[in-house]
């Protein structure tokens, strides 16, 4: 008896369309099964390898043959601003943690890691709670459109901006400028890169001025700490200090915007999980909140693809040969839905305990601000559910739009309704 011929695999999905941005997970499932290390042309025209299986992703994130320095790219595209953050090269902001390798990476990370110790983050918790309540108060008390809010623009976006500004030492009177620049970065993230570059240039000018002011009037903040380290022989240049402050703001706010936005959306579209969490919080138990935030990071995390890596020599990933100079993008969103690592990966289970997701990366470039982001995510979600117990989506989920950028995954808006408090 002859073997029956196997049916051909379904056609490869289209990547980086608006439909893909809305729900990339079916396409990633196809790639994991049929082309787990897949070379594709990105919307910018740059060709890169996409790594989609969990085991391969974890290996690639820790492989020091994959450099973060775009000088290792075999194409001149990095000089044209097609990889990395728009405008960072012209603004002399390249020497930050996402663009460098050891030993410089080790030196700079050691300097800034003191700001994100568990003790420092715990000390910051009351300020995060204060900001959270202030933002909710603002949209509860607005005279027009009572009982409605856009949780992205009125809550998830400003919360991490103001928090990271406080941590860096940006004076309160200047923080709205940072909010405007950051808003430009988000609004233009999936479109023309010029808007982002203009915001980067303005932020660079401000940071240079702020560093100069803090040299003569330091405080107990991160920028002052970087200056003190430089003055005590750690050899931190002004460009390095500015680049460090810039990347902490740039990387530290949008990931948390998306954690809060994507997480709230997931809870609103999974009412049984949301009710479990509300009951747990009402009973004074924070255990489900802690595992729940980890599950939300795995299920629909804020960072879809890890930032750029470039092969410094020929190597193999998942059985695929990668040439020296090739760009490699690890797809965190695909790896964290890999059924070989996570049982029922498309199921949202806030009590999932075996959950070593890659939402904040892995290896020496593991997200430095993860403890602060977790604190902000837990505080924001718990406070929303406690203060707005009947929170509901104001539109059909099909009407929501996702931003079309390459690295981050987040909603443009999240309109909600709730019962406003009695006046």
FILOSE-700855 format. One record per residue (C-alpha): x, y, z. Coordinates in nm, 2 decimals, decimal comma. Example, Ala and Ser with C-alpha at 12.3 -4.5 7.8 and 13.67 -1.06 7.14 Angstrom:
2
<<1,23; -0,45; 0,78>>;
<<1,37; -0,11; 0,71>>;
END
This chain:
423
<<0,00; 0,00; 0,00>>;
<<0,15; 0,33; -0,11>>;
<<0,18; 0,62; 0,13>>;
<<-0,07; 0,89; 0,07>>;
<<0,09; 1,21; -0,06>>;
<<0,10; 1,48; 0,21>>;
<<-0,11; 1,79; 0,13>>;
<<0,10; 2,10; 0,07>>;
<<0,13; 2,34; 0,36>>;
<<-0,11; 2,64; 0,35>>;
<<0,04; 2,94; 0,18>>;
<<0,27; 3,17; 0,37>>;
<<0,09; 3,45; 0,55>>;
<<0,13; 3,82; 0,46>>;
<<0,34; 3,99; 0,72>>;
<<0,34; 4,35; 0,84>>;
<<0,00; 4,44; 0,69>>;
<<-0,27; 4,62; 0,90>>;
<<-0,46; 4,29; 0,93>>;
<<-0,14; 4,13; 1,06>>;
<<-0,09; 4,41; 1,31>>;
<<-0,44; 4,35; 1,45>>;
<<-0,37; 3,98; 1,52>>;
<<-0,02; 3,85; 1,43>>;
<<-0,05; 3,53; 1,62>>;
<<-0,19; 3,30; 1,34>>;
<<0,09; 3,42; 1,11>>;
<<0,35; 3,35; 1,38>>;
<<0,20; 3,00; 1,44>>;
<<0,25; 2,93; 1,06>>;
<<0,61; 3,05; 1,08>>;
<<0,69; 2,84; 1,39>>;
<<0,56; 2,53; 1,22>>;
<<0,69; 2,58; 0,86>>;
<<0,97; 2,84; 0,87>>;
<<1,09; 2,90; 1,22>>;
<<1,39; 3,10; 1,11>>;
<<1,25; 3,30; 0,82>>;
<<1,42; 3,56; 0,60>>;
<<1,19; 3,84; 0,50>>;
<<1,19; 4,20; 0,37>>;
<<1,07; 4,44; 0,63>>;
<<0,85; 4,75; 0,54>>;
<<1,17; 4,96; 0,55>>;
<<1,33; 4,75; 0,27>>;
<<1,58; 4,59; 0,51>>;
<<1,60; 4,21; 0,49>>;
<<1,62; 4,03; 0,83>>;
<<1,58; 3,69; 0,98>>;
<<1,28; 3,63; 1,20>>;
<<1,33; 3,38; 1,49>>;
<<0,99; 3,25; 1,61>>;
<<1,04; 2,93; 1,82>>;
<<1,09; 2,96; 2,20>>;
<<1,41; 2,75; 2,22>>;
<<1,57; 2,92; 1,93>>;
<<1,46; 3,27; 2,05>>;
<<1,61; 3,21; 2,40>>;
<<1,93; 3,08; 2,24>>;
<<1,96; 3,38; 2,01>>;
<<1,89; 3,64; 2,28>>;
<<2,19; 3,51; 2,48>>;
<<2,42; 3,45; 2,19>>;
<<2,70; 3,71; 2,20>>;
<<2,79; 3,64; 1,84>>;
<<2,47; 3,84; 1,77>>;
<<2,59; 4,20; 1,83>>;
<<2,37; 4,49; 1,92>>;
<<2,60; 4,73; 1,75>>;
<<2,46; 4,83; 1,40>>;
<<2,81; 4,88; 1,27>>;
<<2,81; 4,50; 1,22>>;
<<2,53; 4,52; 0,97>>;
<<2,65; 4,42; 0,62>>;
<<2,43; 4,68; 0,45>>;
<<2,48; 5,06; 0,48>>;
<<2,11; 5,08; 0,57>>;
<<2,19; 5,16; 0,94>>;
<<2,36; 5,48; 0,83>>;
<<2,04; 5,58; 0,65>>;
<<1,84; 5,54; 0,97>>;
<<1,65; 5,23; 0,87>>;
<<1,74; 5,03; 1,18>>;
<<1,72; 5,14; 1,54>>;
<<1,56; 5,46; 1,66>>;
<<1,51; 5,74; 1,41>>;
<<1,73; 6,04; 1,46>>;
<<1,95; 5,88; 1,74>>;
<<2,26; 5,89; 1,52>>;
<<2,23; 6,26; 1,42>>;
<<2,15; 6,35; 1,78>>;
<<2,47; 6,17; 1,91>>;
<<2,25; 5,93; 2,12>>;
<<2,39; 5,60; 1,98>>;
<<2,59; 5,50; 2,29>>;
<<2,31; 5,35; 2,49>>;
<<2,24; 4,99; 2,61>>;
<<2,04; 4,88; 2,31>>;
<<2,33; 4,96; 2,07>>;
<<2,64; 4,84; 2,24>>;
<<2,82; 4,52; 2,35>>;
<<3,05; 4,43; 2,63>>;
<<3,27; 4,57; 2,78>>;
<<3,10; 4,91; 2,73>>;
<<2,76; 4,75; 2,79>>;
<<2,87; 4,59; 3,11>>;
<<3,02; 4,92; 3,24>>;
<<2,71; 5,14; 3,15>>;
<<2,46; 4,88; 3,28>>;
<<2,64; 4,86; 3,61>>;
<<2,62; 5,23; 3,65>>;
<<2,24; 5,26; 3,59>>;
<<2,13; 4,93; 3,75>>;
<<2,15; 5,09; 4,10>>;
<<1,83; 5,28; 4,01>>;
<<1,63; 4,96; 3,95>>;
<<1,72; 4,75; 4,26>>;
<<1,42; 4,60; 4,44>>;
<<1,48; 4,84; 4,73>>;
<<1,47; 5,15; 4,50>>;
<<1,17; 5,03; 4,31>>;
<<0,98; 4,96; 4,64>>;
<<1,07; 5,31; 4,76>>;
<<0,91; 5,44; 4,44>>;
<<0,58; 5,25; 4,49>>;
<<0,39; 5,52; 4,67>>;
<<0,47; 5,77; 4,39>>;
<<0,34; 5,53; 4,13>>;
<<0,02; 5,48; 4,33>>;
<<-0,02; 5,86; 4,37>>;
<<0,03; 5,91; 3,99>>;
<<-0,22; 5,63; 3,92>>;
<<-0,49; 5,78; 4,14>>;
<<-0,43; 6,13; 4,01>>;
<<-0,48; 6,02; 3,65>>;
<<-0,80; 5,82; 3,73>>;
<<-0,93; 6,12; 3,93>>;
<<-0,87; 6,34; 3,62>>;
<<-1,09; 6,14; 3,39>>;
<<-1,35; 6,06; 3,66>>;
<<-1,40; 6,43; 3,73>>;
<<-1,40; 6,57; 3,37>>;
<<-1,73; 6,76; 3,32>>;
<<-1,78; 6,65; 2,96>>;
<<-1,84; 6,29; 2,85>>;
<<-1,87; 6,16; 3,21>>;
<<-1,83; 5,79; 3,24>>;
<<-1,60; 5,75; 2,94>>;
<<-1,23; 5,76; 2,89>>;
<<-0,96; 5,67; 2,64>>;
<<-0,74; 5,46; 2,87>>;
<<-0,43; 5,49; 2,64>>;
<<-0,42; 5,87; 2,62>>;
<<-0,56; 5,95; 2,96>>;
<<-0,40; 5,68; 3,16>>;
<<-0,16; 5,42; 3,02>>;
<<0,04; 5,68; 2,83>>;
<<0,10; 5,95; 3,09>>;
<<0,16; 5,72; 3,39>>;
<<0,50; 5,58; 3,28>>;
<<0,61; 5,91; 3,13>>;
<<0,56; 6,10; 3,46>>;
<<0,71; 5,80; 3,66>>;
<<1,03; 5,78; 3,45>>;
<<1,07; 6,16; 3,45>>;
<<1,06; 6,16; 3,83>>;
<<1,31; 5,88; 3,84>>;
<<1,55; 6,06; 3,60>>;
<<1,51; 6,39; 3,78>>;
<<1,32; 6,59; 3,52>>;
<<1,16; 6,88; 3,70>>;
<<0,78; 6,87; 3,73>>;
<<0,74; 7,19; 3,53>>;
<<0,92; 7,03; 3,23>>;
<<0,75; 6,69; 3,23>>;
<<0,46; 6,79; 3,00>>;
<<0,73; 6,87; 2,73>>;
<<0,85; 6,52; 2,77>>;
<<0,50; 6,40; 2,74>>;
<<0,46; 6,59; 2,41>>;
<<0,78; 6,45; 2,27>>;
<<0,70; 6,10; 2,37>>;
<<0,35; 6,14; 2,21>>;
<<0,52; 6,23; 1,88>>;
<<0,72; 5,91; 1,90>>;
<<0,42; 5,70; 1,95>>;
<<0,20; 5,87; 1,69>>;
<<0,47; 5,84; 1,43>>;
<<0,60; 5,50; 1,53>>;
<<0,45; 5,32; 1,24>>;
<<0,46; 5,60; 0,98>>;
<<0,71; 5,86; 0,86>>;
<<1,03; 5,85; 1,07>>;
<<1,08; 6,23; 1,05>>;
<<0,83; 6,30; 1,33>>;
<<1,02; 6,07; 1,56>>;
<<1,36; 6,22; 1,46>>;
<<1,24; 6,57; 1,54>>;
<<1,12; 6,47; 1,89>>;
<<1,45; 6,29; 1,95>>;
<<1,64; 6,61; 1,85>>;
<<1,43; 6,82; 2,09>>;
<<1,48; 6,57; 2,37>>;
<<1,86; 6,56; 2,31>>;
<<1,88; 6,94; 2,34>>;
<<1,68; 6,93; 2,66>>;
<<1,89; 6,65; 2,82>>;
<<2,21; 6,83; 2,74>>;
<<2,08; 7,14; 2,92>>;
<<1,95; 6,93; 3,21>>;
<<2,28; 6,75; 3,26>>;
<<2,46; 7,09; 3,26>>;
<<2,22; 7,22; 3,53>>;
<<2,25; 6,91; 3,75>>;
<<2,63; 6,93; 3,75>>;
<<2,60; 7,24; 3,96>>;
<<2,28; 7,15; 4,14>>;
<<2,26; 6,76; 4,17>>;
<<1,97; 6,58; 4,34>>;
<<1,89; 6,22; 4,44>>;
<<1,79; 6,12; 4,09>>;
<<1,92; 5,90; 3,82>>;
<<2,08; 6,17; 3,60>>;
<<2,26; 6,32; 3,90>>;
<<2,38; 5,97; 3,99>>;
<<2,52; 5,93; 3,64>>;
<<2,70; 6,26; 3,66>>;
<<2,84; 6,17; 4,00>>;
<<2,97; 5,84; 3,86>>;
<<3,14; 6,02; 3,58>>;
<<3,30; 6,27; 3,82>>;
<<3,43; 5,98; 4,02>>;
<<3,63; 5,82; 3,74>>;
<<3,37; 5,59; 3,57>>;
<<3,45; 5,77; 3,24>>;
<<3,09; 5,84; 3,15>>;
<<3,09; 6,10; 2,87>>;
<<2,82; 6,36; 2,84>>;
<<2,70; 6,18; 2,52>>;
<<2,68; 5,85; 2,72>>;
<<2,49; 6,02; 3,00>>;
<<2,24; 6,18; 2,76>>;
<<2,20; 5,86; 2,56>>;
<<2,14; 5,66; 2,88>>;
<<1,87; 5,90; 3,00>>;
<<1,72; 5,90; 2,65>>;
<<1,70; 5,52; 2,62>>;
<<1,56; 5,48; 2,97>>;
<<1,28; 5,72; 2,87>>;
<<1,23; 5,59; 2,52>>;
<<1,24; 5,22; 2,61>>;
<<1,09; 5,27; 2,96>>;
<<0,77; 5,44; 2,87>>;
<<0,63; 5,27; 2,56>>;
<<0,68; 4,92; 2,70>>;
<<0,47; 5,01; 3,01>>;
<<0,21; 5,20; 2,80>>;
<<0,16; 4,88; 2,61>>;
<<0,17; 4,65; 2,91>>;
<<-0,11; 4,85; 3,07>>;
<<-0,31; 4,90; 2,75>>;
<<-0,27; 4,54; 2,61>>;
<<-0,33; 4,40; 2,96>>;
<<-0,65; 4,60; 3,02>>;
<<-0,78; 4,50; 2,68>>;
<<-0,70; 4,13; 2,75>>;
<<-0,89; 4,15; 3,08>>;
<<-1,19; 4,32; 2,92>>;
<<-1,21; 4,06; 2,65>>;
<<-1,17; 3,77; 2,89>>;
<<-1,44; 3,85; 3,15>>;
<<-1,40; 3,53; 3,35>>;
<<-1,03; 3,60; 3,41>>;
<<-1,10; 3,96; 3,49>>;
<<-1,36; 3,85; 3,75>>;
<<-1,11; 3,60; 3,90>>;
<<-0,87; 3,89; 3,95>>;
<<-1,13; 4,12; 4,10>>;
<<-1,24; 3,86; 4,35>>;
<<-0,87; 3,80; 4,44>>;
<<-0,80; 4,17; 4,49>>;
<<-1,12; 4,22; 4,69>>;
<<-1,00; 3,94; 4,93>>;
<<-0,67; 4,12; 4,98>>;
<<-0,47; 3,86; 4,79>>;
<<-0,20; 3,99; 4,55>>;
<<-0,08; 3,65; 4,43>>;
<<-0,30; 3,63; 4,13>>;
<<-0,21; 3,99; 4,04>>;
<<0,15; 3,90; 4,03>>;
<<0,12; 3,58; 3,82>>;
<<-0,15; 3,76; 3,62>>;
<<0,08; 4,04; 3,50>>;
<<0,34; 3,78; 3,40>>;
<<0,07; 3,60; 3,20>>;
<<-0,04; 3,92; 3,03>>;
<<0,32; 3,99; 2,93>>;
<<0,33; 3,64; 2,78>>;
<<-0,01; 3,64; 2,62>>;
<<0,00; 3,98; 2,44>>;
<<0,32; 4,15; 2,55>>;
<<0,43; 4,51; 2,49>>;
<<0,74; 4,42; 2,28>>;
<<0,66; 4,21; 1,97>>;
<<1,01; 4,18; 1,84>>;
<<1,33; 4,22; 2,03>>;
<<1,55; 4,50; 1,91>>;
<<1,80; 4,46; 1,63>>;
<<2,09; 4,21; 1,64>>;
<<2,36; 4,16; 1,38>>;
<<2,56; 3,84; 1,32>>;
<<2,93; 3,91; 1,38>>;
<<3,03; 3,57; 1,22>>;
<<2,85; 3,29; 1,03>>;
<<2,63; 3,09; 1,27>>;
<<2,33; 2,86; 1,28>>;
<<2,00; 2,92; 1,45>>;
<<1,73; 2,65; 1,44>>;
<<1,92; 2,46; 1,17>>;
<<1,93; 2,78; 0,95>>;
<<2,26; 2,92; 0,84>>;
<<2,30; 3,30; 0,91>>;
<<2,57; 3,49; 0,73>>;
<<2,80; 3,74; 0,90>>;
<<2,64; 4,09; 0,89>>;
<<2,28; 3,96; 0,86>>;
<<2,02; 4,13; 1,09>>;
<<1,83; 3,90; 1,32>>;
<<1,50; 3,99; 1,49>>;
<<1,38; 3,76; 1,77>>;
<<1,00; 3,75; 1,77>>;
<<0,91; 3,75; 2,14>>;
<<0,54; 3,74; 2,06>>;
<<0,58; 3,42; 1,86>>;
<<0,81; 3,25; 2,11>>;
<<0,58; 3,32; 2,40>>;
<<0,29; 3,14; 2,22>>;
<<0,51; 2,84; 2,13>>;
<<0,31; 2,52; 2,23>>;
<<0,64; 2,33; 2,27>>;
<<0,71; 2,55; 2,58>>;
<<0,36; 2,67; 2,70>>;
<<0,06; 2,43; 2,72>>;
<<-0,25; 2,59; 2,56>>;
<<-0,05; 2,89; 2,46>>;
<<-0,34; 3,08; 2,31>>;
<<-0,53; 3,05; 2,64>>;
<<-0,52; 3,34; 2,89>>;
<<-0,47; 3,19; 3,24>>;
<<-0,38; 3,44; 3,51>>;
<<-0,27; 3,17; 3,74>>;
<<-0,02; 3,01; 3,50>>;
<<0,28; 2,94; 3,72>>;
<<0,54; 2,78; 3,49>>;
<<0,58; 3,10; 3,29>>;
<<0,93; 3,18; 3,19>>;
<<0,82; 3,41; 2,91>>;
<<1,06; 3,63; 2,71>>;
<<0,85; 3,94; 2,73>>;
<<1,14; 4,14; 2,88>>;
<<1,41; 3,95; 2,69>>;
<<1,68; 3,72; 2,81>>;
<<2,06; 3,73; 2,87>>;
<<2,27; 4,03; 2,93>>;
<<2,02; 4,26; 2,75>>;
<<1,73; 4,16; 2,98>>;
<<1,52; 4,47; 3,04>>;
<<1,68; 4,68; 3,31>>;
<<1,36; 4,85; 3,40>>;
<<1,15; 4,53; 3,43>>;
<<1,10; 4,57; 3,81>>;
<<0,96; 4,92; 3,76>>;
<<0,74; 4,82; 3,47>>;
<<0,60; 4,53; 3,68>>;
<<0,53; 4,77; 3,96>>;
<<0,35; 5,02; 3,73>>;
<<0,16; 4,74; 3,56>>;
<<0,04; 4,58; 3,88>>;
<<-0,05; 4,91; 4,04>>;
<<-0,23; 5,04; 3,73>>;
<<-0,44; 4,72; 3,67>>;
<<-0,53; 4,67; 4,04>>;
<<-0,63; 5,03; 4,08>>;
<<-0,84; 5,04; 3,77>>;
<<-1,03; 4,72; 3,87>>;
<<-1,08; 4,84; 4,22>>;
<<-1,20; 5,19; 4,14>>;
<<-1,39; 5,11; 3,82>>;
<<-1,54; 4,77; 3,89>>;
<<-1,78; 4,79; 3,59>>;
<<-1,52; 4,90; 3,33>>;
<<-1,63; 4,79; 2,98>>;
<<-1,50; 4,84; 2,63>>;
<<-1,69; 5,13; 2,46>>;
<<-1,65; 4,98; 2,10>>;
<<-1,65; 4,64; 1,94>>;
<<-1,30; 4,50; 1,95>>;
<<-1,29; 4,48; 1,57>>;
<<-1,30; 4,87; 1,57>>;
<<-0,98; 4,90; 1,77>>;
<<-0,66; 4,99; 1,58>>;
<<-0,31; 4,87; 1,67>>;
<<0,00; 5,08; 1,60>>;
<<0,20; 4,96; 1,30>>;
<<0,56; 4,99; 1,43>>;
<<0,80; 4,70; 1,40>>;
<<0,92; 4,65; 1,76>>;
<<0,64; 4,74; 1,99>>;
<<0,28; 4,61; 2,00>>;
<<0,02; 4,84; 2,14>>;
<<-0,32; 4,99; 2,08>>;
<<-0,37; 5,34; 1,94>>;
<<-0,68; 5,40; 2,16>>;
<<-0,87; 5,21; 2,42>>;
<<-1,22; 5,37; 2,47>>;
<<-1,40; 5,25; 2,78>>;
<<-1,72; 5,32; 2,97>>;
<<-1,78; 5,30; 3,35>>;
<<-2,02; 5,42; 3,61>>;
<<-1,90; 5,77; 3,72>>;
<<-1,89; 5,84; 4,09>>;
<<-2,18; 6,04; 4,24>>;
<<-2,11; 6,41; 4,28>>;
END
